[in-house]
Amino acid sequence: MKTIDQLGDLRGKRVLVRSDFNVPLDGTTITDDGRIVAALPTLTKLLDAGARVVVTAHLGRPKPVDGFTPEEKFSLAPVAQRLGELLGKPVALAADLTGESAQATVAGLADGEIALLENVRFDPRETSKTDADRQALAAELAALADAFVSDGFGVVHRKQASVYDVAQVLPAAAGDLVLKEVESLSRATTDPQRPYAVVLGGSKVSDKLGVIANLLTKADRLLIGGGMVFTFLAAKGLGVGKSLLEEDQIETVKGYLATAEANGVEIVLPTDIVAADAFAADAPHAVVAADAIPADKLGLDIGPASGELFAAKLADAKTIAWNGPMGVFEFAAFAGGTRAVAQGIIDATTAGAFSIVGGGDSAAAVRRLGFDEAGFSHISTGGGASLELLEGKTLPGIAVLAN
């Protein structure tokens, strides 16, 4: 992939940057600015080079309406404010994407100044399945710039106008964040140091079918937690009470278990579960054996013995990839399993392992539970994109930069 340095002298040039600012909000308050912080190195490099930086990004999933249709709750205004605080300079926010406000805002930039265009997903052409629609929007975006830098790793698995199509119109390069993400995740997908352990959690097996199938040919150990574990337990003939269960995936999981055994891949399942009366932060709960979940209870976390088991299975690993929490970490009573896994990965990293936290809820859990991000080798900003790389897929937003 071409790098920013290969774009030449950028002083005075308008550089369109696709960033990933899809941050969680409580009203208009950003509750986790991790993705904004991750974008700073690329933006700072461009600003220091004297570029006139024009950032495009999305937030949430606005309703698909023809024409540019803003929804206040998805405005990038809070992002512009926070980005300005972190950069130590004002960030002008255009009221539209490619219209009069965007054109005037970009025209008003001096060298080393930055502007943010309003939410790119307010325009339905961004995510259109029709090539001509996306290409039309890409042409309008390209008219605002002289070069393009792709730095939103969280969207490079999407064939979208501001990710894929604009890279075919302007001189294009990968930003520092995208380069770092691809390099780090490649260490877990191309000849990883062994033992190679993968921790998978989250709610559903169906969300990770492809990645599990691929890892059964690459990993030495799969540690399974989160809501998806109950489909694994059911596939082994165990009762799971009222826990989350994908009955239509039980046969698929039985196939995974057989393939793992045939390939010599160890699948580690929890030995105990924190079972609750209801899905609530204050629900009465108790630790039960994984093979004795009461019929009227639902599992919301792996148990303490399982946390110790998982940490022990990570201790000698040389490569670790983690995607998905072990339980409902947002509730303090059900955060113990995720905390134990995070600490186990930090301990293994300190002992020399290369560790990747695969974005999304896992990265949010690290920050919410108060862990030092420096304890992990790499924390990805893209949950879906990192999963697809672990699955072995080609990502459109990466492939277009290699052409």
C-alpha positions in Angstrom: 0.0 0.0 0.0 1.1 3.5 -0.8 1.9 5.6 2.3 1.4 9.3 3.1 5.1 10.0 2.5 4.7 8.6 -1.1 2.0 11.3 -1.9 4.8 13.9 -2.1 4.8 17.5 -0.9 1.4 18.1 0.7 1.9 21.7 1.7 -1.1 23.7 0.5 -2.8 20.5 -0.9 -6.3 19.6 0.2 -6.2 16.1 1.6 -9.4 14.2 2.1 -9.1 11.8 5.1 -11.6 9.0 5.8 -11.5 8.5 9.5 -13.6 6.3 11.8 -15.3 8.5 14.4 -18.2 6.2 15.1 -18.0 6.8 18.8 -20.6 6.0 21.5 -22.7 8.9 22.7 -24.8 9.6 25.7 -26.9 12.3 24.3 -24.3 14.6 22.9 -21.5 13.4 25.3 -18.9 11.1 23.9 -18.5 8.2 26.3 -15.4 6.6 24.7 -13.1 8.8 22.5 -10.7 5.9 21.7 -11.3 6.1 17.9 -10.7 9.8 17.9 -7.5 9.4 19.8 -6.4 6.7 17.4 -6.8 9.1 14.4 -4.5 11.8 15.9 -1.2 10.5 14.5 -2.3 10.6 10.9 -4.1 13.9 11.2 -1.2 15.5 13.0 1.3 14.3 10.4 -0.8 15.9 7.6 -1.3 19.1 9.5 2.4 19.4 10.3 3.1 18.8 6.6 1.1 21.9 5.8 -1.9 20.1 4.3 -5.4 21.5 4.3 -7.1 18.5 5.9 -10.7 17.6 5.1 -12.1 14.8 7.2 -15.1 12.7 6.4 -16.6 10.1 8.8 -19.8 8.5 9.9 -21.6 8.2 13.1 -24.3 5.7 13.8 -26.9 4.5 11.3 -29.0 7.3 10.0 -32.3 6.5 8.3 -31.7 5.9 4.5 -33.6 8.9 2.9 -33.0 10.2 -0.6 -30.9 13.3 -0.6 -28.7 14.7 2.2 -30.9 14.4 5.3 -29.3 15.3 8.6 -30.5 13.7 11.9 -29.4 15.8 14.9 -28.7 12.8 17.1 -26.1 11.6 14.5 -24.4 14.9 13.9 -20.6 15.0 14.1 -20.7 18.2 16.1 -19.6 16.5 19.4 -16.8 14.8 17.4 -15.6 18.1 16.0 -15.5 19.6 19.5 -13.5 16.7 21.0 -11.2 16.5 18.0 -10.4 20.2 18.4 -9.6 19.7 22.1 -7.3 16.8 21.4 -5.5 18.6 18.5 -5.3 21.9 20.3 -6.8 23.8 17.4 -10.3 24.5 16.1 -12.0 22.0 13.8 -14.5 23.7 11.4 -17.6 21.6 10.9 -19.4 21.9 7.6 -23.2 21.7 7.8 -23.3 19.4 4.8 -21.1 16.9 3.0 -20.4 18.2 -0.5 -22.7 21.2 -0.8 -22.3 24.9 -0.3 -21.3 24.7 3.3 -18.6 22.0 2.6 -17.3 23.9 -0.4 -17.0 27.2 1.6 -15.5 25.5 4.6 -12.8 23.8 2.6 -12.1 27.0 0.6 -11.6 28.8 3.9 -8.8 26.5 5.1 -5.3 27.7 5.3 -2.2 25.5 5.3 -2.1 23.3 8.4 -5.8 23.8 9.2 -8.6 21.1 9.4 -12.3 20.8 8.7 -14.8 18.0 9.3 -17.6 17.3 6.9 -21.0 16.4 8.3 -21.9 12.7 8.7 -21.2 11.0 5.4 -24.1 8.5 6.0 -26.6 11.3 5.8 -26.2 10.7 2.1 -27.6 7.3 1.1 -25.2 7.1 -1.8 -22.4 6.4 0.7 -23.7 2.9 1.4 -25.6 2.2 -1.9 -25.2 -1.2 -3.5 -25.3 0.5 -6.8 -21.9 1.4 -8.2 -23.1 4.5 -10.0 -24.6 6.0 -6.9 -21.4 5.5 -4.9 -19.2 6.8 -7.7 -21.3 9.9 -8.0 -20.8 10.8 -4.4 -17.1 9.9 -4.6 -16.7 12.3 -7.5 -18.3 15.1 -5.4 -16.0 14.3 -2.5 -13.0 14.2 -4.8 -13.8 17.7 -6.1 -13.0 19.0 -2.6 -9.5 17.5 -2.5 -6.2 16.8 -4.2 -5.4 13.5 -2.5 -7.1 10.9 -0.4 -5.9 9.2 2.8 -7.7 6.1 4.1 -7.4 6.0 7.9 -10.8 4.6 9.1 -9.9 1.0 9.7 -13.3 0.3 11.2 -14.8 0.7 7.7 -12.3 -0.8 5.3 -14.3 -4.0 5.1 -17.1 -1.9 3.5 -17.4 -1.1 -0.2 -18.6 2.4 0.4 -18.2 5.7 -1.5 -15.9 7.4 1.0 -13.8 4.2 1.6 -13.6 2.4 -1.7 -14.8 4.5 -4.7 -13.0 7.8 -3.8 -9.7 5.9 -3.7 -10.1 5.2 -7.4 -10.6 8.9 -8.2 -7.8 10.6 -6.2 -4.2 9.8 -5.6 -4.6 7.5 -2.5 -2.6 6.3 0.4 -3.1 4.4 3.6 -3.0 6.4 6.8 -0.7 5.5 9.7 -3.6 3.9 11.7 -4.6 1.6 8.8 -1.0 0.6 8.2 -0.5 -0.2 11.9 -3.8 -2.2 12.0 -3.0 -4.3 8.9 0.6 -5.0 10.1 -0.5 -6.0 13.6 -3.4 -8.2 12.5 -1.1 -9.9 9.9 1.0 -11.1 12.7 -2.0 -13.2 13.8 -2.9 -14.4 10.4 0.4 -15.0 8.6 2.7 -17.5 10.3 1.9 -16.5 13.9 4.4 -17.4 16.7 3.1 -20.4 18.6 1.3 -21.4 20.7 -1.4 -19.2 19.1 -4.4 -18.7 21.3 -7.7 -17.0 20.3 -10.3 -15.8 22.8 -13.8 -15.5 21.3 -16.8 -14.0 23.0 -19.8 -11.9 22.3 -23.4 -12.9 22.0 -23.8 -15.1 18.9 -21.9 -17.9 17.2 -23.5 -16.8 14.0 -21.6 -13.6 14.1 -18.3 -15.5 14.0 -19.0 -18.5 11.8 -16.4 -17.6 9.2 -13.7 -16.7 11.7 -14.1 -19.9 13.8 -13.9 -22.0 10.6 -10.7 -20.3 9.6 -9.1 -20.4 13.0 -9.7 -24.2 13.2 -7.0 -24.4 10.6 -4.6 -21.8 12.1 -4.9 -21.5 15.9 -3.6 -23.9 18.6 -6.3 -23.0 21.1 -9.8 -21.4 21.0 -11.1 -20.1 24.3 -14.9 -19.6 24.0 -16.9 -17.4 26.3 -19.7 -14.8 26.1 -23.3 -15.6 25.0 -22.0 -17.8 22.2 -20.6 -20.4 24.7 -24.1 -21.7 25.4 -24.5 -23.0 21.9 -21.2 -24.8 22.4 -22.4 -26.3 25.6 -25.7 -27.3 24.0 -23.7 -29.0 21.2 -22.1 -31.1 23.9 -25.5 -32.2 25.1 -25.6 -29.9 28.2 -28.7 -27.9 29.3 -28.2 -24.1 29.3 -31.4 -23.0 31.1 -32.7 -19.7 29.7 -29.3 -18.6 28.4 -28.9 -17.2 24.9 -29.0 -20.2 22.6 -28.9 -20.4 18.8 -30.5 -23.7 18.2 -30.1 -23.5 14.5 -26.3 -23.4 15.0 -26.0 -26.5 17.2 -25.2 -28.8 14.4 -22.6 -26.4 13.0 -20.9 -26.2 16.3 -20.9 -30.0 16.6 -19.0 -29.9 13.3 -16.5 -27.3 14.7 -15.9 -29.6 17.7 -15.2 -32.5 15.5 -12.9 -30.5 13.2 -11.0 -29.2 16.1 -10.4 -32.7 17.5 -9.3 -33.9 14.1 -6.9 -30.9 13.6 -5.5 -31.1 17.1 -6.9 -27.7 18.0 -7.9 -27.4 21.7 -11.3 -25.8 22.3 -11.5 -24.5 25.9 -15.0 -24.0 27.4 -15.9 -22.6 30.8 -16.3 -25.0 33.7 -18.5 -22.7 35.7 -21.0 -19.9 34.8 -22.5 -16.9 36.6 -26.2 -17.6 36.3 -28.8 -15.0 37.0 -32.5 -14.7 37.5 -32.9 -12.1 34.8 -30.9 -9.9 32.4 -30.4 -6.9 34.8 -27.5 -5.3 36.6 -29.0 -6.1 40.0 -30.4 -9.5 39.2 -29.8 -12.2 41.9 -27.1 -14.5 40.7 -24.9 -17.4 41.7 -21.9 -19.4 40.3 -23.0 -22.8 39.0 -21.2 -25.6 37.2 -21.3 -25.3 33.4 -23.0 -28.7 33.3 -25.6 -27.8 35.9 -27.2 -24.5 34.8 -30.7 -24.4 36.4 -33.6 -24.5 34.0 -34.9 -21.1 35.2 -31.6 -19.2 35.1 -29.5 -17.6 32.3 -25.8 -17.3 32.1 -24.4 -13.8 32.0 -20.7 -14.5 32.5 -18.1 -17.2 32.8 -17.4 -18.1 36.4 -14.2 -17.4 38.5 -12.8 -20.9 38.0 -13.2 -20.5 34.3 -11.4 -17.1 34.5 -8.5 -18.8 36.1 -8.6 -21.6 33.6 -8.6 -19.2 30.6 -5.7 -17.2 32.1 -3.7 -20.4 32.5 -4.4 -21.4 28.9 -3.0 -18.0 27.8 0.1 -18.0 30.0 2.4 -19.8 27.6 0.9 -18.3 24.3 3.2 -16.4 22.0 0.4 -14.9 19.9 -3.0 -14.0 21.3 -6.1 -12.5 19.5 -9.2 -11.6 21.6 -12.5 -10.6 20.1 -15.6 -10.4 22.3 -16.2 -10.1 26.0 -16.8 -13.1 28.3 -20.0 -11.8 29.8 -22.2 -8.7 30.2 -19.2 -6.6 31.3 -21.4 -3.4 31.4 -22.9 -4.8 34.6 -20.4 -5.0 37.4 -21.7 -8.3 38.7 -21.0 -10.0 35.4 -17.7 -8.4 34.4 -15.4 -10.8 36.3 -14.8 -13.1 33.3 -13.8 -10.3 31.0 -11.6 -8.8 33.6 -9.8 -12.2 34.2 -9.2 -12.7 30.5 -7.9 -9.1 30.0 -5.5 -9.5 32.9 -4.4 -12.9 31.6 -3.6 -11.4 28.2 -1.7 -8.6 29.9 0.3 -11.1 31.9 1.1 -13.1 28.8 2.1 -9.9 26.9 4.4 -9.0 29.7 6.0 -12.4 29.4 6.6 -11.9 25.7 3.4 -12.7 23.8 2.1 -10.5 20.9 -1.5 -9.7 21.8 -4.3 -8.1 19.8 -7.6 -6.9 21.1 -10.0 -7.0 18.2 -11.8 -3.8 18.5 -15.6 -3.3 19.2 -16.8 -4.5 22.6 -13.4 -5.9 23.6 -11.7 -2.6 23.3 -14.6 -0.9 25.1 -14.3 -3.4 27.9 -10.5 -2.7 28.3 -11.2 1.0 28.8 -14.4 0.6 30.8 -12.7 -1.8 33.3 -9.8 0.5 33.8 -6.9 -1.5 32.2 -3.9 0.3 30.8 -4.0 0.0 27.0 -0.2 -0.2 27.0 -0.5 -3.7 28.5 -1.6 -5.0 25.1 0.5 -5.1 22.0 -2.3 -3.7 19.8 -5.9 -2.6 20.4 -7.8 -2.5 17.1 -10.3 0.2 16.3 -12.3 -2.0 14.0 -14.3 -4.9 15.3 -15.8 -6.1 12.0 -12.7 -5.3 10.0 -10.4 -7.2 12.4 -12.8 -10.2 12.4 -12.8 -10.3 8.7 -9.0 -10.2 8.6 -8.9 -13.1 11.1 -11.4 -14.8 8.9 -8.9 -14.5 6.0 -11.1 -12.2 3.9 -9.9 -9.6 1.4 -11.1 -6.2 2.6 -12.3 -3.8 -0.2 -10.9 -0.7 1.4 -7.5 -2.3 1.7 -7.4 -4.0 -1.7 -8.2 -0.7 -3.5 -5.1 0.9 -1.9 -2.9 -1.9 -3.2 -4.1 -1.4 -6.8 
